Amino acid sequence: MSAETGPATTGGRDEHVRRVRLPADRRTPAAARAVVRSVLTEAHLDELANEALLLTTELSTNAVEHARTELDIEVVADPIGLTVTVSDFANGPVEELTVGVRNDSTDIAEVSERGRGLLLVDHFASRWGTTYLPTGKGVWFRLDRPGAAGQGRVRFGEAASAGTSTGTGDSSAPSAGAMSELMQTSPDPYAEDPLPDFATGLLTRVAEMVGAAGGMIRLDRGDGQGRQVLARYGRQPRPGSDLLRVPLTVHRPYSGELELDAAPSAYARPLAVLTAERLSLHLENDRLRRADVRRRAWLTFLAEASELLAQSLDVELTMALIPQLVVPRLGQWCAVHTTDEWGRLRLAAASHADESVLPQLHSVLRETGPDSVQARLREASRNGTQTPLGGPMEGFAVPLIARGQRLGTLAVGRHQRHRHDPDEVAVLEDVARRAALAIENARIHAERRRVAHTLQQSLLPPVLPVVEGIGFAAEYVPTGDDADVGGDFYDVLPLPDGRWLVVIGDVSGKGVQAAAVTGLVRDVIRVLVGDGKPLVEALTRLNETLVERGGGRYCTLALAAVGPGDGDQLDVSLHLAGHDRPVLLRSGGGADFVGTGGTALGLLDSIASPTAEFPLDPGDALVFYTDGVTERRRGRDLFGTDRLREAAAPLGGYSADVVAARLRATAIGFSPETPRDDIAILVLRNDAA
């Protein structure tokens, strides 16, 4: 097609002319549209607005992208139409501007993006052409009102003179209004799934424009359902008929094509290609939207899975929970195998979407041999990589690795209808990492709990001695966190003079350091009283030891030496080192606190520990306790010493075991919360007949 030197305009007072120079940036197309819109309004040519604004956008965007210079926009309107000229200041031949000009045999797939913009100009404009001046080059188009005298358009590829382009419109070409309707249709954003209706409308319009007897749009979203019919028009294409097929340009996993049962024409394929591109843009938006929704759903799933796994610190419960998270959302079945100290895999938990198939799954997982599931699981655990699993239980296995330790494998069966897509595989690998970490954390907690229990038991006597005429009983409730060692302890040991020493104490703090100080206190007391040291001297030396080696921790202590007294009485010599006073429970009823408070051990270089001596009549009991009893909390309310005394008063005359058990139950029942501090109760009773 030869270039035309300029547009044809009509002179007169009814002309509306607007000229403006715009910079080469992304805002220029919007500014150009504003200029054209204002002229259309002044000239009362609103019916040309859609085509004029579309073509102005195409030409100004094309010039900004390729010329990268300032643009001159000239808009001339008269009573019958509008002429718009877009000029740039880039040097170059006119042929460079008109890239994409084709003859009727050119395939639209070979036309560049810039050429496709000129295709739109050719389809919509009544007339159009190019200009070439020493300062630059440009493109103009003319839009006439429908039915205006002299209206016509030059077909793409036809020759034109050096002045004004003229020609009669091609009767087979679609109208500018129809093309505008085709290009500007949009899906309903408020529909539940707007694509089917949008695609049907788009297919109907292009089929009517090219005179197709039928058409169809097929789409495969990669969800395992195969290629589905997204839109249908007219009659079903005849088998073996020569259909016009245009693939949809969408990204994986989407794929599809547009089919038209249309007679060959110069416009059928270009319009089908434009329709497919228009639909592909919305399909790509749909793919990205669905992918975003799916990724957000997976993130929510992973967050919920992490929360559930973090709530359990029991190893067996954690491993039983993992298959329940996976099935059926991520697979038909799931099995968790753990590795023992010899590297052998042991089935820890398994689940199947169909419970009736669970025995078969267990049977397959137990099979041995080079091609068995067990062999593939060992390979996954040994190599630390994802490993596929063959039939009959098809799927794949991922290793369970936490902090560099190989803990076992997570095996997942494929979905019933399709294989796992990359997003699901990534989610499963993430689940495996989180599950492995949860299992390792549960194992560490179980080991800490076992160590704490062992250490706590080593700080308490395994049994209390059985002494004729004296009853001993003790109750111990550890803190709610059973992985920590408390500082409360008690002991009963013989003295060289034939008496018995009752000891109860509380070391500040918790954990291993508090346990070490507790062990130190117990050992020093045993050594000192075993050597026959007086209790006051034993407390003084113990204080010196704690000041020197206690690491800043202190200890409250209550010591009571018990021996035979007058008749059936027991003589008690009580020493308190910062500890709460014990409760003296009379056999006939009533309870009182006895003893005088002293200085806690490990705080000062010197201490005061007054001695209190009193008898225990037959049936009387002395109740020792730690602050875990009196500081038991229910909201802002403490159990306190008064409640302890009131709870002990009715227990006069009962055995030491009953008194200790009743007081323990009363303290625990005071609050629904688990104990925040260790509870220790030691009862000494005169069991004389």
TORMAR-456680 format. One record per residue: x, y, z of N, C-alpha, C in turn; residue in three letters. Coordinates in steps of 0.02 Angstrom, whole numbers, plus 50000, padded with zeros to 5 digits. Example, Ala and Ser with C-alpha at 12.3 -4.5 7.8 and 13.67 -1.06 7.14 Angstrom:
2
506604971650390506154977550390506604983550390ala 506424988850354506844994750357506455000250394ser 
//
This chain:
689
500434994050000500005000050000500445006250000met 500295011049956500695017149953500485021950007ser 500935025850031500785030550084500405036450056ala 499965039250099499585045150080499875051250115glu 499865056850082500205062750108499825066350160thr 499185065550165498825069350216498095067650216gly 497755069750267497045068350272496625073150232pro 496025070950214495545075350180495085078350232ala 495045084850234494615088250283494135092850246thr 493625094850280493115099250251493175106050285thr 493275111350245493335118050274492655120850293gly 492665126350329492035129550349492025131250421gly 491505135150438491455137450506491245131950555arg 490985126350529490775121050574491355116550595asp 491955117950571492535113950590492725115250663glu 492945109950697493225110350764493915107350761his 494425111650774495125109550766495475110050834val 495865105050849496265105050911496945102050897arg 497475105750913498165103250904498525103750971arg 498895098450987499255098351051499885094051044val 500405096051079501025092051080501085088751149arg 501215082351148501235078351210501915074951218leu 502135073951280502775070551291502715062951278pro 503275059651272503295052351260503325048751326ala 502765048151360502745044151421502085040451424asp 502005036551477501435032051481500765035751490arg 500785042151507500165045951516499915048951451arg 500315048651397500135051851335499495049051304thr 499405042351300498775039851270498155042451306pro 498175042951372497605045551409497475052951391ala 498025056751385497945063851367497675064551296ala 497915060251251497665060551182496925058851179ala 496715053951217496005052351219495585058251245arg 495845061751296495485067451323495395072951270ala 495905074051229495855079051176495315077051126val 495335070751104494845068351055494145068551084val 494075066651148493415066551179493115073651182arg 493535078651197493285085551201493045088051133ser 493415086251079493205088451012492555084950992val 492505078451007491885074850991491285077951025leu 491375080051087490825083151124490625089851092thr 491125093851074490985100351043490625099550977glu 490835094350938490545093450871489925089050871ala 489705086850930489105082550936489185076250895his 489775073150900489915066850864490005061150914leu 489585060850965489665055851018489605048750992asp 489245047650936489155040850912489815037950885glu 490315042150872490965039750849491475038850905leu 491245039850967491725040051023492095033451032ala 491745027851030492075021451043492645020150994asn 492485020750928492995019450877493565024650881glu 493385030950889493895036250890494375035450948ala 494115034051007494545033251065494975027051060leu 494695021551032495085015451024495665016550977leu 495535019650919496065020650870496575025750894leu 496345030850929496825035750957497295032351007thr 497015027951048497435024251096497955020051060thr 497745016451007498205012150970498765016250939glu 498605021750906499125025550871499595029150919leu 499315032150973499745035751020500185030851059ser 499915025151079500315020151114500865017551069thr 500695016251005501195013750957501755018750949asn 501585025150943502095030250934502535030950996ala 502235030751056502625031351117503115025551123val 502885019451107503295013451116503865013151067glu 503755015251004504245014150952504635020450932his 504295026050928504645032250909505025035150968ala 504725035051027505035037751088505215045151081arg 504795048951046504885056151040504235059551061thr 504245066151062503625069751075503125068351019glu 502485069251033501955067850984501555074150972leu 501365075150909500875080350890500215076950876asp 499695079050911499025076450901498605081950870ile 498335080650810497885085450777497205082150769glu 496685085550792496005082950789495585088150752val 495255085950697494835090350656494155087050650val 493635090450672492955087850668492525092450625ala 492085089450585491605093150544490925089950553asp 490405092450522489735089650534489665082350517pro 490085079450474489975072450453490505067750480ile 491015070250514491515065550538492095068750575gly 492605064550585493175066550627493815063950595leu 494345068050596494995065950572495505067050628thr 495895061950642496405062250694497075060550663val 497595064650675498265063350650498745063050709thr 499135057650712499645056750764500325056750731val 500745061750746501405062450714501955062150767ser 502515059150748503105059050792503675062550757asp 504245062850788504825066350761505425061750752phe 505275055350741505815050550731505965050050657ala 506625049650640506825048850571506745041550550asn 506625040350487506555033550462506075033450404gly 506125028350363505675027850305504965026350326pro 504505027850280503805026650295503675019250302val 504045015050266503935007850271504015005350342glu 504465008350380504555006250449503935007550491glu 503575012850474502975014450511502415009450496leu 502385007150435501825002950414502004995550416thr 502424993550462502554986450472501904982950488val 501784977350457501154973850469500684974450410gly 500824978650362500404978950302500454972250267val 499904969550249499894962850222499464962850159arg 499534957550119499044956250067498574950850093asn 498104948750054497574944350078497844937550097asp 498454935750074498724929050089499154928950151ser 499254934650182499694934950241499324932150302thr 499664927650338499374924950400499444929950456asp 498904930950494498934936150546499434934450600ile 499594928050608500094926050659500774928950643ala 500884930750578501534933350558501564940950565glu 501004944150582500974951350587501224953450656val 501654958450660501924960650724501384964250764ser 501544965350828501064968750871500894975650844glu 501424979150816501294985850789500834985450728arg 500934980250688500504979350630499794977850649gly 499694974350705499014972850726498644979250746arg 499004984150773498684990550786498414993750723gly 498814993350667498584996050604498014991850575leu 498004985350591497424981350571496784984250600leu 496804986150664496224989150695496034995650660leu 496534999650643496395005950607496055004350541val 496324999350506496034997550441495324995050448asp 495184991250501494514988450510494014993850530his 494224998550570493745003250599493665009650558phe 494205012150530494195018850500493825018850433ala 493495024450417493195025450351493755026250299ser 494255029950317494855030750275495455031550322arg 496045029750299496635030950340497235031450294trp 497785034050321498385034550282498975036550325gly 499555037850290500165039750326500435046150297thr 500825049550336501155055650313501905054950325thr 502295058050281503025058050290503285064950276tyr 503565068250325503825075050320504555075050341leu 504925080350325505635080650346505725080250421pro 505215082550458505285082650531505065076150564thr 504735071750527504495065650557503965062350514gly 503565058050544503065054350507502465053250553lys 501905051150523501305050250563500795046050528gly 500245044850564499685040950538499055044950553val 498595045050504497955048350515497395043450499trp 496815044750529496225040950512495625045550511phe 495125043350470494505047150462493925042650481arg 493475045250524492865041850543492275046150522leu 491815043350480491225046950459490615044150495asp 490125048450503489495046250532489175041050486arg 488825036250515488475031250473487985034650425pro 488025032850360487575035550310487785042250282gly 488355044850304488585051250278488785050550205ala 488675055850167488825055650095489575054850085ala 489765050750036490465049750021490815045250068gly 490435041850115490765037450163491055031550126gln 491625029650145491945023750115492575022250153gly 492885016550136493495014750169493935011050120arg 494575011550129495055008050086495225001550119val 495164995950084495344989450113496094989150124arg 496284985550174496994984750192497354981650132phe 497864985250108498254982650052498094985849986gly 497554989749981497374992949918497804999149908glu 497955000849846498345006749830497935013049841ala 498295018449856497955024949866498375030249833ala 498075035649816498425041149785498805045149836ser 499195049949814499615053849859499215059049896ala 498595059949882498195064749918497735061449966gly 497085061949951496585059249995496415052149973thr 496345047650021496155040750005495405040349999ser 495175037149948494465036049939494365028949917thr 493755026449925493605019649904492935017649933gly 492655012649903492025010149928492145004849979thr 491705004350028491784999350080491674992450053gly 492044987450080491974980450062491344977750095asp 490894974950056490264972550084490374966650130ser 490944962950122491074957250166491414959250231ser 491644965450237491994967650297491504969250352ala 491674967950415491234969750470491224977250481pro 490674979750507490614986950519491044989050578ser 491194995550580491594998150635491224997250701ala 490564998150701490184997250763490214990150788gly 490164985250741490204978250762490894976550789ala 491414978950756492084977650781492194980950849met 491934986950858492014990250923491664986250977ser 491064983650962490704979651011491094973251028glu 491404970350976491784964250987492394965551031leu 492744970951018493374972151053493264974851123met 492694978151138492614981451202492174977551251gln 491934971751229491534967751276491974965251333thr 491694964751392492064962651451491644957751492ser 491974953251528491594948651571491294952251630pro 490744949351655490424952151715490834950351776asp 491144955251809491584953651866491204951051926pro 490534951951927490154949751985489854942851977tyr 489924939951917489674933151907490094928151945ala 489784922451963490154917352001490734914651959glu 490614913151895491144911451848490994915251784asp 491284921151775491094925451718491344922951651pro 491824918351649492134916451586491654913051537leu 491234908151558490794904951508490334909951473pro 490014914351510489574919251478489964924051433asp 490554926151457490964930651417491194927251353phe 491434921051359491674917451300491104916151252ala 490504914451277489934913351234489744919651195thr 489734925351230489584931551196490104933351144gly 490734932251160491274933751112491224929151052leu 491104922751063491054917951008490454919450965leu 489894921250995489294922950957489414928850911thr 489744934050936489864940050896490314938550837arg 490874935050849491324933750794491014928950743val 490614924150768490294919550721489784923250677ala 489414927750706488934931650666489284936150616glu 489854938850635490224943450591490504939750530met 490724933650538491024929950482490534925150451val 489904924850476489404920450448489524913150461gly 489784911450520489934904450536489284900850554ala 489234894550534488654890450551488694887850622ala 489294887250649489374884850717490074886550742gly 490164885750805490814887050835490854884250905gly 491474883650929491574880750995492244883051022met 492254884151088492884885751123492984880251175ile 493554876851170493724871551218494314873951261arg 494284872051325494794874251373494974868551420leu 495614867551431495864862751480496244866751533asp 495974866751595496294870651649496844866751684arg 496984860651661497514856751692497334854051760gly 496684853151773496464850651838496264843351836asp 496454839851782496314832751777495654831151743gly 495254836151726494604834951695494644835051619gln 495234836351591495304836351519495024842651488gly 494994842551421494754848351384493984848651387arg 493714854151413493004855051422492754860651375gln 492114860251357491814865351314491664871451357val 491994877051340491884883251377491304887251347leu 491234887051279490704890751246490514887151182ala 489894887851162489644884451101489184889251065arg 489204888950997488764893150956488504888950898tyr 487874889750882487584886650823487584879050826gly 487644876050767487604868850762488284865650778arg 488264859350794488864855550809489274854750745gln 489924856050746490334855150685490274848050659pro 490214847450593490154840850563490814837150566arg 490804830550579491434826650580491784827050512pro 492414828350514492804828750453492744835250416gly 492344839950442492274846350407492894850550415ser 492994854850366493594859150367493454865050413asp 493674864450476493544869650526494114874550529leu 493944880650547494454885750561494644885150635leu 495264883150648495494881950716496044886950734arg 495964890150791496464894950816496634893150888val 497264891650903497434889950973497404896051018pro 497224894951080497224900351130497924901151158leu 498154907251161498844908651184498834909651260thr 498824904051296498804904251369499384900151395val 499564901451459500124898051490499884891551523his 500364887051531500224880751564500004882151636arg 499554878151663499294871851634498694872951589pro 498494879251574497934880351530498124878851458tyr 497644876351419497724875551347497024875251317ser 496964876951253496314876751222496344879551151gly 495764879651117495734882251049495024884551034glu 494984888750983494354891350957494224888150890leu 493624885550879493434882350816492844886150786glu 492884887350720492334890450684492174886450622leu 491544884950612491324881550550491104887050502asp 491614890250473491484896150431491804895250363ala 491494898350313491774898250246492404902550244ala 492914900350205493534904350201493394911350174pro 493674916250206493624923150183494234926950208ser 494304932950181494884936950200494854939150273ala 494254939250303494184941850370494084936350423tyr 493934930350401493774925150450494354923650497ala 494934922150469495494920350513495744926350553arg 495844932350523496064937950566495584939350624pro 494934939050610494464940350665494474934750716leu 494554928550693494604923050741495224923750784ala 495774925950753496394926850791496304932450842val 496004938150821495884943550868495424941350925leu 494914937350909494464934850960494834930251009thr 495254925750981495634921251024496114925051069ala 496424930351043496884934251084496494937951139glu 495914940551120495494944051170495294939151225arg 495074933151207494874928251256495474925751296leu 496054925051263496644922551298496864927251353ser 496774933751342496954938651394496534937351457leu 495884936251448495464935051507495574928151537his 495744923351494495914916751521496554917151562leu 497024921051540497644921851578497504925251645glu 497064930251644496864933351708496514928251753asn 496094924051723495744918951761496244913951791asp 496754912051751497264907451776497644910451835arg 497844916751827498214920051881497774920951943leu 497134922651932496684923451989496584916852026arg 496464911551988496374905052019497014902752054arg 497584903952022498214902052053498334905852118ala 498144912352117498224916352178497754913852233asp 497124912452214496654909752265496904903152292val 497164898952247497394892452269498004893052315arg 498464897452296499054898352339498864901052407arg 498394905652409498174908152474497834902652514arg 497464898252480497154892652515497684887852542ala 498214886752502498754882352526499114885552585trp 499214892152582499544895452639499124894852702leu 498464895652694498024894752752498054887652778thr 498064882852731498114875852751498764874552789phe 499324877152763499964876052796499974879352865leu 499674885352870499664888652936499254884552986ala 498674882052963498264877953008498604871453026glu 498944868352977499304862152991499864863453041ala 500224868853033500764870453080500494871553150ser 499914875053154499624876253220499414869753253glu 499104865253215498894858853243499484854653265leu 500004854453223500594850453241500954853453301leu 500954860053306501304863153362500954862153428ala 500294860753426499924859953488500064853353522gln 500344848553486500464841953515501214841053527ser 501384839153589502074837453606502124830053623leu 501624826253602501644819053610501844815953543asp 502354811653543502624809053480502104804953443val 501784800353476501304796053443500704799953417glu 500464804653456499904808753434500094813053374leu 500694815753373500924819853317500944815653253thr 501214809653257501274805553197500584803153174met 500114802053220499444800153200499064805953168ala 499254812053185498914817853158499114819353086leu 499724817653067499974819453000499554816552944ile 499394809952943498974807352888498284810552886pro 498014812452944497354815652944497374822452911gln 497944825852912498014832252878498074831352803leu 498384825952781498524824952710497924822152672val 497594817252702497044813652668496374817152685val 495934818352635496004816952564496224823052523pro 496394828452556496524834752521497134834252475arg 497644830652496498264830352458498404823452430leu 497974818752440498094812052414497574807152439gly 497544801352405497064796152424497264792652488gln 497914792052500498144788752561498794791952583trp 498974790552645499594793352673499854788552726cys 500504787852729500824783552779501454786952805ala 501544786652871502124789452904502554783752930val 503184783452909503654778552934504214782252971his 504414779553027504974782453065505564777753065thr 506144780553075506764776653075506994775353146thr 507154768953161507394767353228508154768253231asp 508444766353288509164767653297509604763553251glu 509334758253221509704754253173509544756053101trp 509164761453090509014763653023508434760052990gly 508084755853026507524752252998506884756453002arg 506464755852949505844759652947505284755952983leu 504904759653022504334756753059503724760953043arg 503164757453024502544760953009502264763953074leu 502204770553074501954773953134501224775753129ala 500984777553068500284779453060500114779152986ala 499494777652970499274777352901498534778952898ala 498314781652840497614783252831497444782752757ser 496814781152742496574780652673495894783952669his 495754787152612495114790452603494534785452607ala 494664779252586494174773852591494404769052645asp 494074769152702494304765152758494304757652743glu 493884755452697493864748352680494504746052645ser 494874750752616495504749052581496094749252629val 495994751452691496544752252738496914745652751leu 496574739852760496944733552769497394731952709pro 497144733352648497554732152589498164736652589gln 498064742952610498634747652613499154745052662leu 498944742852721499424740152770499794734152742his 499434729852705499754723952676500284725952625ser 500124730852582500604733052531501214736252565val 501104740052618501654743452652502114738552688leu 501854732552705502264727552739502654723052691arg 502484723252627502814718952579503554720752573glu 503964715652561504684716652552504884714352482thr 505464716352461505714714552395506014720552361gly 506384719352308506744724952275506274730152244pro 505664728052224505194732752192504614734652238asp 504664733052301504124734352348504114741752369ser 503564743652400503514750352427504024751552482val 504154746352522504664746852575505344748652546gln 505524745552490506164747052459506204754252435ala 505654756752407505644763652383505674768552442arg 505344766652497505364770952555506064771252585leu 506404765552586507094765552611507544769852567arg 507414769552502507804773752456507694781152469glu 507064783052479506904790052494507224792252559ala 507204787952610507504789752674508264790052670ser 508554785352633509284785152628509564790852588arg 509244792452531509494797752486509244804652505asn 508714805052545508434811452564508124815252507gly 507834811452458507524814552400506824811752389thr 506444815352348505774813052330505834806852285gln 505444801752300505484795452263504784793252242thr 504684791552177504024789352155503874782252179pro 503244780852189503014774152209502584771352154leu 502714765052136502324761752084501684758652111gly 501324755052067500704751852087500824746252137gly 500314743752170499614745752160499424752252197pro 499834754552242499694760652279500144766152252met 499964768852194500394773752161500414780252200glu 501004783352200501094789652235501824791452237gly 502044794752289502754796352297502894797252371phe 503534796952387503754797552457504254803252463ala 504204806952517504674812352531504984810952600val 505624812452608505954811052672505724815852727pro 505734813452788505604817652847506284819452877leu 506484825652869507144827952891507044834152934ile 507334834052994507294839853039507974840853072ala 508234846953067508874848653097509424843853075arg 509404842053010509914837652982509824830352999gly 509324828553038509214821653058508664818553014gln 508794812552987508304808952947507864804852994arg 507234806852997506774803853044506344798453014leu 506284798252947505864793352914505604795952848gly 504994793752829504714795752765503974797352773thr 503734801552727503024803052720502814800752650leu 502414795452646502184792752582501474795052570ala 501344797352508500684800052490500464796852425val 499844794452423499564791552362499274796952317gly 499284795552253499034800452204498284801352212arg 498034806852183497314808152183496954802852141his 496314802452152495924797252117495904798552042gln 495874804952021495774806351950496374809351915arg 496854812051951497414815251916498034815051961his 498584816351929499224816551966499304823152002arg 499774823252048499904829352086500214834552040his 499964840652044500284846052006500864848952047asp 501274853152016501874855752052501704859352117pro 501134863152118500954866652180500814861752236asp 500464856252221500304851352272500924847752297glu 501384846352251502014843152271502404847752317val 502424854152300502784858852344502454859352412ala 501784859252414501434859452478501584853152519val 501594847252486501744841052522502454841052550leu 502924843652511503604844052536503634848752597glu 503244854252594503214858752651502894855452711asp 502354851552700502044847852754502534842952785val 502924839652742503424834852768503944838352812ala 504164844252791504644847952832504344849952900arg 503734852352898503404854452960503254848453004arg 503044842852973502904836853011503534834153043ala 504084834153006504714831653034504934835953093ala 504854842453086505044846853142504584845753202leu 503934844553190503484843253246503654836653280ala 503834831553241504034825153271504664825953312ile 505154829553284505774830553320505664834553385glu 505244839653381505094843553441504744839253493asn 504284834953471503934830453518504434825553549ala 504904823153510505404818553537505854822053588arg 506054828153572506474831853618506094833153683ile 505454835053676505054836353736504974829953777his 504864824253743504794817953779505444816253816ala 506004817553784506644816253818506744820853877glu 506574827253868506614831853924506164829753982arg 505564827453964505094825254015505364819154052arg 505664814554015505944808554046506524810354092arg 506964814954068507534817054109507284820654171val 506784825154163506524828854220506214824154271ala 505834819154246505524814454292506044810454331his 506554808154294507084804354327507454808554378thr 507614814754359507984819054404507554820854465leu 506894822054453506464823754509506404817954558gln 506354811854531506304806054575506944804954615gln 507514806954586508134806054623508194810854681ser 507804816254679507824821254733507334819554790leu 506914814554780506424812654830506574805454853leu 506424803954915506534797054938506054792254903pro 506284786454882505834781754847505264779554892pro 505404778354956504884776655005505054779955070val 504544780955110504654783655177504764777855226leu 505174778955276505314773455323504694771555364pro 504674765355384504144762955429504434762455499val 504164766555544504434766955612503864765555661val 503984761355709503474759655757503294765855799glu 502664767355802502424773055842502434779655805gly 502734779955747502774786255708502504784855637ile 502054789055615501794788355548502044793955503gly 502294792055444502524796955395502114796055331phe 501944801655299501584801555235501774807955197ala 501804807255131501994813055089501584812955024ala 501454818854998501134819854933501544824954894glu 501664823354830502054827954788501704828654721tyr 501574834854701501264836354636501734841154599val 502034838854543502484843354506502094848854471pro 502444853854448502134859354412501814856954348thr 501374861154318501024859054258501484857454201gly 502074860554197502564858954145502984853254170asp 502804847154148503154841354174503834840254143asp 504064844954101504734844454073505234848454115ala 505004851754167505454855554211505504852254279asp 506084852854310506194850054376506064855554427val 505664853854477505514858754529506044858854583gly 505994863954625506484864554680506224862154747gly 505604859454749505334856954812505594849854826asp 505724848354888505954841654907505774840354979phe 505804834054997505704831955067506114825755078tyr 506234824155143506634818255160506504816355233asp 506604810155248506574807555316507174803055326val 507614804655374508224800755384508374799855458leu 508714794455475508854793055547509434797355572pro 509404799155637509944802755670510364797855711leu 510994799555724511424794955763511164793555833pro 510774798255861510534797255930509884793355933asp 509654790455878509054786355877508434790155858gly 508464796555852507884800355830507844800355754arg 507294803255729507204803855656507164811155638trp 507454812755580507454819655556506984820255496leu 506504824755503506034826355448506274832855415val 506354832755349506624838455311506134840055254val 505974846355247505594848755189505884855555169ile 505974856555104506284862755082506054864755013gly 506244870854994506054873654929506634877954905asp 506954875854850507494879754820507194884454768val 507424890654766507144895554719507274893454647ser 506774894954605506844893454534506654886354516gly 506734884854450506594878254424507134876354375lys 507094870254351507554867954301508154864354330gly 508634863254285509214859254303509624862654357val 509714869154354510114872654404509794872154473gln 509124873054475508774872354539508844865254565ala 508804860254520508874853254541509574851954568ala 510074855054538510754854154563510834856854634ala 510534862754645510574865654712510174861354762val 509604858654740509214854254783509614848054803thr 509934845054754510364839254769510924841054817gly 511204847054808511744849254853511484849954924leu 510894852954933510604853855000510484847055033val 510174842554996510024835955025510664832255046arg 511164832555003511794828855018512154831855078asp 512174838555080512534841855136512174840255202val 511504840555203511134838955264511274831755285ile 511244827055238511364820055256512064819055285arg 512554822355255513234821455280513314824555350val 513054830655359513154834155422512784830655479leu 512144828955469511784825655523512024818455533val 512284815455481512564808755489513194808855531gly 513554814455530514154815155572513974817355643asp 513334818055658513114819855725513134827255739gly 513174831555688513184838755700512504841055727lys 512494845655774511854848555797511504851955738pro 510834852255742510454854955686510614862255673leu 510744866155727510904873155716511564873855678val 512064869755697512704869955662512624867455590glu 512214862355580512104859755512511804865155468ala 511334869055495511034874455455511534879855439leu 511974881355488512484886555477512954884455421thr 513204878355424513664876055372513324875455304arg 512694873455305512324873055241512244880055211leu 512134885055253512084891955228512744894155196asn 513304892555230513954894355202514064890955134glu 513854884755128513934881155065513524884355009thr 512904886255025512484889254974512734896154953leu 512984900055002513254906654985513844905854937val 514244900654948514844899654908514694896154841glu 514244891254841514164887054782513454886854756arg 513004890854783512304890554763512144894254699gly 512614898054671512484901654609511954906954616gly 511894909954675511394915154686510714912654705gly 510624906154710509974903354730509954902654805arg 509344903054831509254902254903508774896454916tyr 508714894754980508314889054998507964890455065cys 507314888755068506964888755132506924881555156thr 506974880755222507044873955249506684873455316leu 506394867655327506094866055393506364859355415ala 506674859155475506954852955503506604851455569leu 506424845155576506094843155640506394836555662ala 506734836655720506994830455749506464827455795ala 506284821255785505744817955821506014811755857val 505854811555922506064805655961505564804256017gly 505634798556051505174796756105505204801956161pro 504614803356191504574807956248504274804456308gly 503954808256350503644805356409503034801256389asp 502984795356415502414791056401502384789556327gly 501784790756299501684789556228501804795756185asp 502054800956216502174807156179502804806556135gln 502834810956085503434811856044503684818956056leu 504344819456067504644826056074504874828556006asp 504704834655990504874837655925505314843755937val 505884843955901506324849855902506314852855831ser 505984858655825505844861555759506304867555745leu 506604867555684507024873055661506764875455593his 506634881955588506384884855525506904889755497leu 507084888755434507554893255400507184896555342ala 506764901455358506384905055307505794901355281gly 505644895555309505094891455283504444893055321his 503864891555287503214892555319503144888055381asp 502804890655432502704886755493502234880855480arg 502394875055508501964869255498501324869955540pro 500834865755523500184865655558500184859755608val 500044861355671499974856255723499244854355727leu 499094848155707498414845655704498274841255765leu 497814843455809497654839755870497164834055855arg 497264828555890496834822755878496114824155897ser 496014828455946495334829955967495014835455927gly 495374838155877495104843555836495484849955848gly 495494854255799495854860555804496524860155770gly 496754865755744497394866055710497694872955722ala 498364873055735498724879255747499404878955713asp 499674884755697500354885155670500844885255729phe 501404881855720501914881555772502594883455743val 503054885455787503724887155767503824894555759gly 504464896455753504664903355744505074903955680thr 504904908755638505254909555574505984911355583gly 506404909155534507114910755535507324913555468gly 507974913655455508264916555394508344911255341thr 508144912955280508234908255224508984907255212ala 509154901455185509854899655175510094902055107leu 510724904355104511034906455042510984913755027gly 510674917755070510594924955058511104929055098leu 511214927255162511644931155206512214926855232leu 512744930155253513304926355281513134923055346asp 512694926155385512494923155449511744922655451ser 511494917655487510784916455489510554915755561ile 509894916455570509584915155635509064909755626ala 509094904655667508624899055662508404897055732ser 507904900455759507674898755827507404891655831pro 507484888655890507244881755902506584881955939thr 506114877955915505454877355949505374869955967ala 505254868756034505174861856057504484861056087glu 504154855556070503484854256094503354846756086phe 502854844156125502694837056121502124835756071pro 502114829656047501564827356005501204821756043leu 500584823056062500194818056097499964812656048asp 499774806956072499524801656027498944804155985pro 498994802955920498484805255872498614812155844gly 499074816055875499234822655848499664821755785asp 499634826755742500024826555680500324833455667ala 500904833355634501244839455614501264839555537leu 500974844755508500904845155435501404850355408val 501884847955367502364852355332502124853155260phe 502304858855229502074860255161502544865455131tyr 502504866055064502894871255029502414876655005thr 502684882054977502264887754957501844886154896asp 501954880354863501504878354809500794877254833gly 500714875654898500054874754927499724881454942val 500054885554980499764891855002499694896954946thr 500114896454893500084901154838499704898454778glu 499334893054788498884890554736498374895954720arg 498304897654656497934903654637497294901854599arg 496754905454615496134905154578495944912254560arg 496144914254499496074921254480496544925454523gly 496264930254560496664934354605496674931654676arg 496324926354688496244923654755496774918154767asp 497124918454825497614913454844497304908554893leu 497554902354892497324897354940497484899655011phe 498104901655022498294904855085498354900155144gly 498644902655198498754898655258498114897555298thr 497654902455296497034901655333496624895955305asp 496574895455240496194889955210496534883255226arg 497194883255227497554877055243497374874855314leu 497384879455360497224877655430496504875255436arg 496044878755401495344876755403495234869855372glu 495614868455319495544861955286495834856355329ala 496354857955369496674852855411496294851455475ala 495934856355501495614855655567495154849655572ala 494734848155522494284842455530494624835655523pro 495274835555507495614829255494495954826455556leu 495854829455614496154826955676495944819755690gly 496424815555708496294808555722496384803955663gly 496414806655601496514802455542497254800655535tyr 497394795355497498084793155487498454798255445ser 499124797655446499534802355408499384802055333ala 499264795955307499104795255235498474798955217asp 497954798355259497314801555244497394809155248val 497754811655298497844818855306498204821655245val 498744818455224499124820955167498704820855103ala 498324815355092497924814755031497364819755030ala 497024820855087496474825655090496714832855077arg 497274834555107497534841355096497764842355024leu 498054837354995498244837754924497634838854880arg 497104834954892496504835654852496184842454861ala 496184845054922495894851554935496274857054899thr 496934856654900497344861754867497264861454791ala 497264855454763497194854754690496494856954668ile 495984855254706495304856954688495134864254697gly 495574868154728495444875254738495414878954672phe 495784876654621495824880254557495794875154500ser 495454876854445495444872354387496094872354347pro 496534877154360497154877654323497654872454348glu 498124870654304498664866254325499124870054372thr 499444866654418499874870154466500434873954432pro 500534880154454501084884154429501724882954468arg 501664879854526502244878354568502154871354597asp 502714868354614502684861654644502304861854710asp 501944856554724501584855754787501884849854824ile 502134851154884502414845854926502094846254996ala 501844840555019501534840055086501844834055122ile 502084835155183502394829855224502054829855292leu 501804824055312501424823455375501804818755422val 501904821155484502204817155538501664816355591leu 501524810155611500974808855659501214804155714arg 500964805455774501084800955831500584795255826asn 500824789255808500394783555798500354778955860asp 500554781655916500514777455977499794775355988ala 499704769256013499034766556024498674770856076ala 
//
